[in-house]
Amino acid sequence: MVTAQYLLEGTAYAVEQCGLLLRDAVTLFNVQSYRSAVVVTAFAREETWTGADHI
């Protein structure tokens, strides 16, 4: 059985991962690695949807 606590924790982990990926994307952008920054940002966006799937 899936509990509300389980869903909340999954969402929190997804949001945390999204933040970490966005931080890395900013770092890549700042060193002019623009293409890599775009790819990492796309991964971060996927994590946003992963978190939304838990709700």
BALOZA-339544 format. One record per residue (C-alpha): residue in three letters; z, y, x. Coordinates in Angstrom, 1 decimal, decimal comma. Layout:
// residues N
R  code       Z       Y       X
R   Ala       Z       Y       X
...
This chain:
// residues 55
R  code       Z       Y       X
R   Met     0,0     0,0     0,0
R   Val    -0,9     3,4     1,3
R   Thr     2,0     5,9     1,1
R   Ala     2,0     9,6     0,9
R   Gln     3,8     9,7     4,3
R   Tyr     1,0     7,6     5,8
R   Leu    -1,7    10,0     4,5
R   Leu     0,3    13,0     5,7
R   Glu     0,6    11,6     9,2
R   Gly    -3,1    10,8     9,4
R   Thr    -4,0    14,3     8,3
R   Ala    -1,6    15,8    10,8
R   Tyr    -3,1    13,7    13,6
R   Ala    -6,7    14,7    12,6
R   Val    -5,7    18,4    12,6
R   Glu    -4,1    18,1    16,0
R   Gln    -7,1    16,4    17,4
R   Cys    -9,4    19,1    15,9
R   Gly    -7,3    21,8    17,7
R   Leu    -7,4    20,0    21,0
R   Leu   -11,2    19,6    20,8
R   Leu   -11,6    23,3    19,9
R   Arg    -9,5    24,3    22,8
R   Asp   -11,7    22,2    25,1
R   Ala   -14,8    23,7    23,5
R   Val   -13,6    27,3    24,3
R   Thr   -12,9    26,2    27,9
R   Leu   -16,4    24,9    28,2
R   Phe   -17,9    28,0    26,7
R   Asn   -15,9    30,2    29,1
R   Val   -17,5    28,4    32,1
R   Gln   -20,9    28,8    30,5
R   Ser   -21,4    25,2    29,6
R   Tyr   -22,7    26,2    26,2
R   Arg   -24,5    23,0    25,2
R   Ser   -21,4    20,9    25,9
R   Ala   -19,3    23,4    24,0
R   Val   -21,5    23,0    20,9
R   Val   -21,2    19,2    21,1
R   Val   -17,4    19,3    21,4
R   Thr   -17,3    21,7    18,5
R   Ala   -19,3    19,3    16,4
R   Phe   -16,8    16,6    17,2
R   Ala   -14,0    18,9    16,2
R   Arg   -15,7    19,6    12,9
R   Glu   -15,9    15,8    12,3
R   Glu   -12,2    15,6    12,8
R   Thr   -11,7    18,3    10,2
R   Trp   -13,6    16,1     7,7
R   Thr   -11,5    13,1     8,9
R   Gly    -8,4    14,9     7,9
R   Ala    -9,8    15,9     4,6
R   Asp   -10,7    12,2     3,9
R   His    -7,0    11,4     4,0
R   Ile    -6,1    13,8     1,2
